[in-house]
Amino acid sequence: MKSLVIPTVVAAALMGATVAHAQGLGPGADGPIDITADELEVQNKACVSVWRGNAEMLQGTARLRANVLRAFFQPKAGAGSATGTGACGDLIKMEAEGSVYYVTAKDQRVRGDNGIYDAQNETVTLTGDVVAVQGQNVLRGSKMVFNTQTGEGRMVGTATGKNASARPRGVFYPSKKSQSASK
């Protein structure tokens, strides 16, 4: 059994090292990415690592949590070996499954049922029952896509038309600065 554990740990370390070269998970988050979970499965030939059980990905002040995180890496051309070790490059995307939470230092929190972090486009897409909160402001919908660097995003619902219950909905509170400036 020890012979299986050691190559898996080494492979996980090698795959984890390539994560550090990924794009930023949040504004100003360009440092290393730290991933932890109860269990790790590494599929070297497919360049995939699966983090199960209380999985959490941290980079700078940004955090992505889920029941399961799947990291997909770019295969390196011609680098395949019998074990597949070292044949993977930069992070392509991270899939989050079950109880997904994304948090930034700017008091921004988003939760959903599932999510995808696209490293090349620097976007996070959350689906399911999506709730975004910043301070007292709350936005709800069924799908939210936003850029982790610019903060620009889009929320959609599953219904259209007046009085449909599954349309995007927001509750926004004016800042105290705006209220005192208008008096």
C-alpha positions as CSV (number, residue, x, y, z in Angstrom):
1,M,0.0,0.0,0.0
2,K,2.9,2.4,0.8
3,S,4.1,2.2,-2.8
4,L,0.7,3.6,-4.1
5,V,0.6,6.3,-1.5
6,I,4.0,7.8,-2.2
7,P,3.6,8.3,-6.0
8,T,0.1,9.8,-5.4
9,V,1.5,12.3,-2.9
10,V,4.3,13.2,-5.2
11,A,2.0,13.5,-8.1
12,A,-0.4,15.7,-6.1
13,A,2.6,17.9,-5.1
14,L,3.6,18.3,-8.7
15,M,0.1,19.1,-9.9
16,G,-0.3,21.5,-7.0
17,A,2.9,23.3,-8.0
18,T,1.4,24.2,-11.3
19,V,-1.7,25.7,-9.7
20,A,0.5,28.6,-8.5
21,H,0.9,29.8,-12.1
22,A,-2.8,30.1,-12.5
23,Q,-4.7,33.4,-13.0
24,G,-6.0,35.3,-10.0
25,L,-9.0,33.9,-8.1
26,G,-9.9,37.4,-6.9
27,P,-8.9,41.1,-7.2
28,G,-5.2,41.4,-6.6
29,A,-4.9,37.6,-5.9
30,D,-1.8,36.7,-7.9
31,G,0.1,34.6,-5.4
32,P,0.1,30.9,-4.9
33,I,-3.2,28.9,-4.6
34,D,-3.7,26.8,-1.5
35,I,-6.2,23.9,-1.8
36,T,-7.2,21.6,1.0
37,A,-9.9,18.9,1.5
38,D,-10.6,15.7,3.4
39,E,-9.5,13.6,0.5
40,L,-7.5,14.0,-2.7
41,E,-7.6,11.9,-5.9
42,V,-5.1,12.6,-8.7
43,Q,-5.7,11.4,-12.2
44,N,-2.2,12.0,-13.7
45,K,-2.9,11.0,-17.3
46,A,-6.1,13.1,-17.4
47,C,-4.4,16.0,-15.6
48,V,-7.2,16.2,-13.1
49,S,-7.2,16.4,-9.3
50,V,-10.4,15.9,-7.3
51,W,-10.6,17.4,-3.8
52,R,-13.5,15.9,-1.8
53,G,-15.0,16.8,1.5
54,N,-14.9,20.3,2.8
55,A,-12.8,21.4,-0.1
56,E,-11.4,24.9,0.1
57,M,-9.2,26.9,-2.4
58,L,-7.5,30.1,-1.1
59,Q,-5.5,32.7,-3.1
60,G,-4.7,36.0,-1.4
61,T,-7.9,37.1,0.3
62,A,-10.2,35.2,-2.1
63,R,-11.8,31.9,-1.1
64,L,-13.7,29.2,-3.0
65,R,-15.4,26.4,-0.9
66,A,-17.4,23.4,-2.0
67,N,-18.2,19.8,-1.1
68,V,-16.0,18.8,-4.1
69,L,-13.5,20.8,-6.2
70,R,-12.1,19.4,-9.5
71,A,-9.0,21.0,-10.9
72,F,-8.3,20.6,-14.6
73,F,-4.8,21.2,-15.9
74,Q,-3.4,21.7,-19.4
75,P,-1.6,18.6,-20.6
76,K,2.0,19.2,-21.7
77,A,2.7,18.1,-25.2
78,G,5.2,15.2,-25.4
79,A,5.7,15.1,-21.6
80,G,3.7,11.9,-21.0
81,S,5.5,9.1,-19.1
82,A,4.4,5.7,-18.0
83,T,2.8,7.1,-14.9
84,G,1.8,10.5,-16.4
85,T,3.7,12.3,-13.7
86,G,4.9,15.8,-14.7
87,A,2.8,15.9,-17.8
88,C,0.5,18.6,-16.7
89,G,0.9,22.4,-17.0
90,D,-1.2,25.4,-15.9
91,L,-4.7,25.3,-14.4
92,I,-7.5,25.5,-17.0
93,K,-10.5,25.5,-14.8
94,M,-11.8,24.5,-11.4
95,E,-15.3,22.9,-11.0
96,A,-17.1,23.3,-7.6
97,E,-19.9,21.0,-6.7
98,G,-22.3,21.2,-3.8
99,S,-22.7,24.1,-1.3
100,V,-20.4,26.5,-3.3
101,Y,-19.2,29.7,-1.6
102,Y,-17.0,32.4,-3.1
103,V,-15.7,35.2,-0.9
104,T,-13.5,38.2,-1.5
105,A,-11.9,40.7,0.8
106,K,-14.2,43.4,-0.5
107,D,-17.1,42.1,1.6
108,Q,-18.4,40.2,-1.4
109,R,-20.0,36.8,-0.8
110,V,-21.7,34.6,-3.4
111,R,-23.2,31.1,-2.9
112,G,-24.7,28.6,-5.2
113,D,-25.2,24.9,-5.8
114,N,-22.4,24.5,-8.4
115,G,-19.7,26.6,-9.9
116,I,-16.9,26.9,-12.4
117,Y,-13.7,29.0,-12.1
118,D,-12.3,29.6,-15.6
119,A,-8.6,30.5,-15.1
120,Q,-8.0,31.8,-18.7
121,N,-11.0,34.1,-18.7
122,E,-10.8,34.9,-15.0
123,T,-14.5,34.2,-14.5
124,V,-16.5,32.5,-11.8
125,T,-19.9,31.0,-12.8
126,L,-22.3,29.9,-10.1
127,T,-25.6,28.1,-10.8
128,G,-28.6,26.8,-8.8
129,D,-29.9,29.0,-6.0
130,V,-27.5,31.8,-6.4
131,V,-27.3,34.5,-3.7
132,A,-24.8,37.4,-3.9
133,V,-24.2,39.7,-0.9
134,Q,-22.2,42.8,-0.4
135,G,-22.8,44.6,2.8
136,Q,-26.6,44.8,3.2
137,N,-27.2,44.5,-0.6
138,V,-28.5,41.2,-1.8
139,L,-28.9,39.8,-5.3
140,R,-30.6,36.5,-6.2
141,G,-30.9,34.5,-9.4
142,S,-30.3,31.1,-10.9
143,K,-27.0,31.8,-12.7
144,M,-24.3,34.4,-12.1
145,V,-21.2,35.0,-14.1
146,F,-18.6,37.5,-13.0
147,N,-15.0,38.5,-13.7
148,T,-12.8,38.0,-10.7
149,Q,-10.5,40.9,-11.7
150,T,-12.9,43.6,-12.8
151,G,-15.9,42.6,-10.7
152,E,-18.2,42.9,-13.7
153,G,-20.9,40.3,-13.8
154,R,-24.3,39.2,-15.0
155,M,-27.2,37.5,-13.1
156,V,-30.0,35.6,-14.8
157,G,-33.1,33.8,-13.7
158,T,-35.1,30.9,-15.0
159,A,-38.2,32.9,-15.8
160,T,-39.2,36.0,-17.7
161,G,-42.2,38.3,-17.6
162,K,-43.8,40.5,-15.1
163,N,-44.4,39.0,-11.7
164,A,-42.5,35.8,-12.5
165,S,-41.0,34.5,-9.3
166,A,-37.7,33.1,-10.8
167,R,-36.4,36.3,-12.3
168,P,-33.3,38.0,-10.9
169,R,-34.1,40.1,-7.8
170,G,-32.0,42.6,-5.9
171,V,-32.4,44.6,-2.7
172,F,-30.0,47.5,-2.5
173,Y,-29.4,50.0,0.4
174,P,-28.1,53.4,-0.4
175,S,-24.8,54.2,1.3
176,K,-24.8,56.6,4.2
177,K,-22.4,58.9,2.2
178,S,-25.0,59.2,-0.6
179,Q,-27.8,60.0,1.9
180,S,-25.9,62.7,3.7
181,A,-24.7,64.3,0.4
182,S,-28.2,64.6,-0.9
183,K,-29.6,66.4,2.2
